[in-house]
Amino acid sequence: MRTKHTDKLIALFIKIYGSEPTGVQPLPRSGSSRIYYRLISGNFSCIGTYNPDVRENEAFIYLSAHLDSKSIPVPKVLVVSECRQYYLQTDLGLTSLMDIINSPEYTPDLVKPLLHSTLESLIRFQVDGYNGLDKSKLYPIALFDRKSVFWDLYYFKYCFLKTSGIVFDEVILEDSLDYLADIVLNCDLEYLQFRDFQSRNVMILNKRPYFIDFQGARVGPGLYDLASFLYQAKANFSVPVRDSLLEFYLDGLSKFRTIDQKKMKDRMPYLALFRMLQTLGAYGFRGLVERKPHFIESIPQAIGNIHIELKKLSDPKLNFLSGLIDQLKQRFPQHSVDKSNGLTVQVWSFSLKNGYPPLHPEHGGGFVFDCRFLPNPGRQPDFQGYSGLDEPVKQYLAQSAEVQNFISQTFSLVKDAVNNYSIRGFKHLSVAFGCTGGQHRSVYCAVMLAKLLADIPGIEVKVKHLELDQ
């Protein structure tokens, strides 16, 4: 279907090629406001872009020409509209480095040559790209300075941490963020920083990497880009692979610059931590706020990567941040790979005041039941220090006709969904019980429902208590 945007792009295509394209295909949207189309004519194709942010377009157009003049592998801008909101660029194909990494045939040894050539091109992007750069053309900011650093750290604080349901001391957090900012700014800043350097922004054409989406480039530490690449949640590189690629990058960089490899290795975990916190901010906004499944799916892995890096650092000045990440690991557990062919039912208990359980990355949704209308053992002095897993609380709730009726009706509803989902080949169903503290009623109801569901053949039932499983 033709739209205002496709009409503008088709007009640009006619302007340089003399005829209309035979096909216009919309490309998948990402996290930005940019809209991409593939314009096809016979065996030829190019990429049409609409972006209402003219200043961002101007940055990309300038950088594309600047980098291409140094033979750095980037797309060429072919033509730009008078309003500067539309342009055509060369088509780099359908396969990204992330597609290759995530393919079933992927092994580190198989993809190693591509990873090495990608890092070699990154070094040239950062070093040759810095030489002769007109910093006034960069957007939205030219320098990786304290202001830009705190934009990223506050992205994590306000778009992820504040939306996660975790309670924290803002004063102590600010001290931790100040400390981290001081370290990441105490680096060699004279590189052209790609800014969003990750495997999905590396296209593979004729076994050669090409870079896209570098319009946010700025002057800053090169290690930031390496951290972006090595700690991308979807790439999920192992620690040995990360270490090997860090060594390869530093050895390659030393051919262009005089560097202190030991100092850069010492700085790398802090840059990685900084980048991953910024990335969590993006996942929080795009996932927890905008509810986009791709970003929600990446949250547990990203938290796990941060946890590993903090343990590796073992820096006492980051203990408070480490404690927050420990809490987030409980809030967003990593889902193990489901190798069964049947339906898995994940039953949760949680505190309504602390936030809902995480969505399953592929299936999302499910049932959420509010237990707060049921008799509350938490108000009884005899049950202080007990939870819904303890016998005194279980006996108290088992004697309540109201509770037993609720569980019976819940089971009837969920059982119908289980039978339907099993027939349709669904792999996952979530059932969550919430109460005020997540300690008694919700825990008891989750356990009782799990026991009833366990008698249904062909399904797997898992239980997790968010307030108890710390």
N, C-alpha and C positions, 0 to 999 in steps of 0.2 A: 504494500500500500504506500503510495506516494504521500509525503508530508511536506510542510514548509521547509524543513531541514534537508530532506532528500532533493527537493527541487533546487535549492541553492547549490548543493554539491554537484548535482547533475549539470547545472549551468557552468560550474567551474570545469567539469570534465570536458564538456563541449568546447569550452574556450581554448583548451590546450590540445585536445585530440580531434576536434572537428566533428564528432558525432556522439550520440547518446550512448551510455553504457547499456549493455543488454541485460544486466541484472544489478540490483542493489540489495545487499544483505545487511541487516542490522547485526552488530556484534554484541556479545554479552556486556552488560553494564558492570562497572566496578564501583568503588566507593566514591568516585568523584562525580562532578556534574557534567563531565565530557561525554558526548555521545559519538560512537564510531560506527561507520558503515564500510562494507567492502563493495567497491564499484567494479564491475566485471565487464570486459568486452573481449570476447574470444578467449585467447590464452593469456590476456593481459589483465591485471587488476591493480588497483591502488586503494588506499585507505582514506576515506573522507571523514573529517572531524568537525563537529560542532561544539563550541565552547563559548558560553556567554561572557567569560572572564577574558577580556581583550588583553589585559596586562600579562596574564599567564600565557596567552597565545604568543604575545610578542617575545616573552622569555624563551619559549620553546623554539620559535622560528630563529631567533638569534643563536641559541645554543646549537641547534641542528646545523646551521651553516658554519659556525665556529669550529665545531668538532669534526665535521666532514672535511673541512679544509686541512685538518691534521690527520686525515685518513683513519679516524676513530670510527668504528662500525656503528653508525646510527642511521635512522631513516632520513631521506632528503625531503624537504618541503618543496612540492612541485608548483603550487599556485595558492594564492591567498585572496579571499574576497575583499572588496573595498571596505566593508564594515569590520574586517579583521576577526570575525567570529567563526568563519568557515575556512578550511584549508584542506588540500589533498597532500598526502605524503606517500612515499613508496611503501609497498606491501611486503612485509617480511615473512609472510606465510602463516601457517596455522599452529606451529609447534613451538611451545615455550620450553625453557630448560626445566621448569617445574613439571610439565607434562612428562618429560623424560625421566626425571627423578621419581615421580610417582607411578610410573608404569610398572606392571608386574615383572618385567624383565630387568628392572633396575638392580644393579649391584655397584658398590663404590668403585670397583676396578673398571667396570664397563663404562662408567660415566666420567671417570677420572680425567681423561684427556679434555673433555668439554669443560669440566670445572677448572682445569688449569688454564685453558685458553680464555675462559671467561675472566679469571683473575688477572691474566696478563693484559687483557683489554681494559679492565678496570684501572690498573696502574697507569696506563696511558691516558685514560679518561681523566684521572685525578692529576697527573703531573703535566702532561702535554696540554690538557685542557685548561690548566691554571695559567700556563704561559700565554701571555698576550690577551688574557681575558678582560673584557670590559665589564667590571663589576656593577656598573650602573644599570646594566641590562637584566640583572638577576631579580627574581620576584618570588615571594613577597618580601624577602629580606636578603641582603647580599652576604651577610656575615653570620657565622655560627658564634654568636656572642652570648652574654649572660641573659639578655632578654629572650633570645630565641631558645636557649636552653630551658628556661623556665616556662616558655610556652609548652614545650614537650612534657616537662615534669607536671605541670598543672593539668595537661591533657589526661595524664594518668590519674591524678588526684580527683579531678572533678567528673570526668567522664567514665572512669572505671571504679575507683575506690568508693566514691560517694554513692554510686548506683549498685554496689555489690552487697550492701547490707552489713558490711563490716564496721564496727564501732572503733574509732581510733582517736588518739590525742593529736590534734592538729599542730600544736606547738612543737612536740617532739618530732613529728613528721617533717616539719619545716626545717628543723636542725639537720635531719638526715639528708634532705634534698639539697640544702646549702652545701653540705660537705661533698656530696656527689658532684654538684655543679663545679665546685672548685677543682676537683680532680680532672673532670673531662675537659675543662677549659685550659688545663695546664699541659697542653699537647702542641705539637707542631700543627698549626692551623693553615698552612699555605698549600692547600690542595683544593681542587674543584671537587666538592662533595656531591655525589650523585643524589643523595638524600633518601631515595626510596629504592635502594639497590637490593632486589630480591629476585629469586629465580623466575617468578612470573613476569618480570620486566626484562627478561633476557630471551629473545627469540633466536631459535636455531634454524639457520638457512644454509643449505649446502655444508653442513657440519661446522659452521662458523657462527659464533655468538654475535648478536646485534642488540643494542640497548634501546629501550623505549621508555617513555614516561619519566623523563629527566627534567621536566619543566620547573621543578622545585629546587634545582641545584643551587648550592651556595658555597662560599669559601669556608672551609673548616677542616677538621681532622679526617684523614683518610681512613683511620681505623673505624670510624662510625659506619662507613659503607660496608667494611668487611664484617663488622658485627651484625649489620642488617642482613647480610647474605648468610652468614654461618648459623645464625640463631633464628632464622625464619621457621615459624612453627610448622608450616605445611611441608617444608623440606625435611625436617626432623633428622638432621645429620647427627651421627654418633659423636661422642667426645673424641675418640681417636681420629675420625675424619676431620673434625674441626681443628684439632691440633696440627694435623698434617697440612691442611690448607693454610693455616696461619703461618707456618714455617715457609710454605711455598710463596705466599704473598710477600713476606718480609725479605726473602732471598731475592725475589724479583724486583722489589722496590729498591733494594740496595744497589741495583745496577743503574738507577736513575737519580738517586739521592744518597747523600751521606746520612745514615740513620743510626740510632742507638737501638739495636734490636732488643736488648734486655729491657730497656726502659719501655719500649713499645709493648713487649709481652706483659710487663707489669701493669700497663695501662689498659690492656685489652679487656680484662674482665669488667672493669668499671664502664668502659664504653659499651660493652655488651649489655650490662645491666641497665644503663641509661637508655639504650635503644629499645630494649625489651619493655621497659616501663612505658615508653612512648607508644610502642605498638599495642600494649594493653589498653592504653587510652583510646586508640582507634577501634579496638575490638569492643570496648565498652560502649562507645558512641554508635558504631555501626551495628553491633550485636545486641547489647542489653537495652539500648534506647530505640534503635530503628528495627530491631528484631530480624536482622539479616542472617540466615542460617550459616553461611560460609564463615562469618566472623565469630559467631557463637561456637562453632565447631573448633576453632583454633584456640579458644581461651584456655582449656585445661593444659594443652601442650605448652603454651607460652608460659603459664605459671610454673609448670614443671621445669622449664629451662631456666627461669629466674631463680628458682629454689636451688638448682644445681650450682649456678654461678655464685650465689651468695654463700653457699657452703664452701665452695672452692676459695673464695676470698677470705672468709673467716675474719672479717674486719669488725672489731667491737663497735665502731662508730655506726655500723649499719645493722646492729642487733635489733633495733626497733622495726626497721623495714623487713628484716628477716622474719620477725614474729608475725607481721601482717601477711607475708606471703604464706607462712604456715597455715594461717587461718583461711586464706583464699584457696589453698590446696584442698581443704575440707569442703569448702563451699562449692568448688568446681572440680570434682574428682575426674581423673582421666578414665575414660571408658576403655575397658579391655576389648580387644578384637573379638567379636562374637563369631565363633567358628561353627556354631550349631546351625542346623537347617530350619529349626523351629522358632517359635515366638518366645522372646524373653520379656517377662513382666518385671519392671523395676518398681519396687514399693518403697516409698520414702516416708519418714516422719520429719517434721520441721517446726520451727517457731515462726508464727505469722509476723511477729514483730522484727524478726531478723531476715526476712526475705524468703522467696520461694526457691525450691530446688532448681538446679540448672536444667535447661532443656537438653534432651538428647540431640546430638549434632545432626543426625539424619532425619529423625522422626518428629522431634518436638512434641508439643501438646500433651494430651493425656488427661486424666481425671485429677482434680484437686478438691478435697473434702475438708470442710471446716468443722472441727470437733469441739469448738468452744461452747456449744450449747449443752454438752454432756456434763454430768457431775464431775467436779474437778477435785481429784485427790490432793492436788498441790495446796489446797486451802485447809487441809486437815492436818493438825499437828502430829498425828500418829504416823504420817507418811513423809515427814521431813527427811531428806537424805535418800529417799527411794525414787526409783523411776518406774516406768511402765514395764520394765523387764523384771522387776522384783516381785516376789510372791505376794506380799501384803497388798500392793497396788493392784496386781492382777486379780486377786480375790475380791477386792472392793469393787472393781469395775465389772467383774463377771456376775456379780449379784444384781447389777442394775439392768432392769428390763429395757430401759431406754437405750443403753449402750448396746445390748445384744440385738435389739431391733435395728439399730443403725448399722451394725456390722452385717446383719443378714441382708438388709436392703442394698447395702454397698456391694456385697458379694454378688447379689443377683444382677445388678447393673453391670459390674465389671465382667462377670462370667459371660454375659451376652456379647460384650465387646471382644473378649478373648476368643470365643467360638467364631465370631465373624472374621476377626483379623487372621486367625489361623487358616481358615478356608481361603482367604484372599492372599495368603503368603506374606503377610506383614511380619517384620522381624522384631519390633519393639513396641511396648506399651508402658506408659508411666502412670502410676497411681500414687498420689501424695495425700497424706493426712497432716493437717496443721492445727496446732492449738497455741495458746498464749506463749508458753515457755518451751514447747517442743520436748517435754520431759515425760509426761504421763499419758494423757488421753491419746495423743497422736501416736505415741510409741506403741501402746497397747493395741490400738486399732490396726496399725500397720502389721504387727506380728500376727494378729488373729486372721486378717485377710490373707496374708502370705500362707498361713497354714491351710486355709480353705482352698486357695488356688493351687497349692502343691498337689492336691488330689486329681487335678485335671491332667490327663496324659498328654505328652508331646510338647509341654512348655517348660521353660526354666524360670524360676522365681528367685529374685534377688531382693534383699532388704538392706536399706541404709538409713540410720538415724543421724540426721545432720547435727543435732545438739549433743548427742552422746558419743558418736564415733570421732572423737578428737584425737 
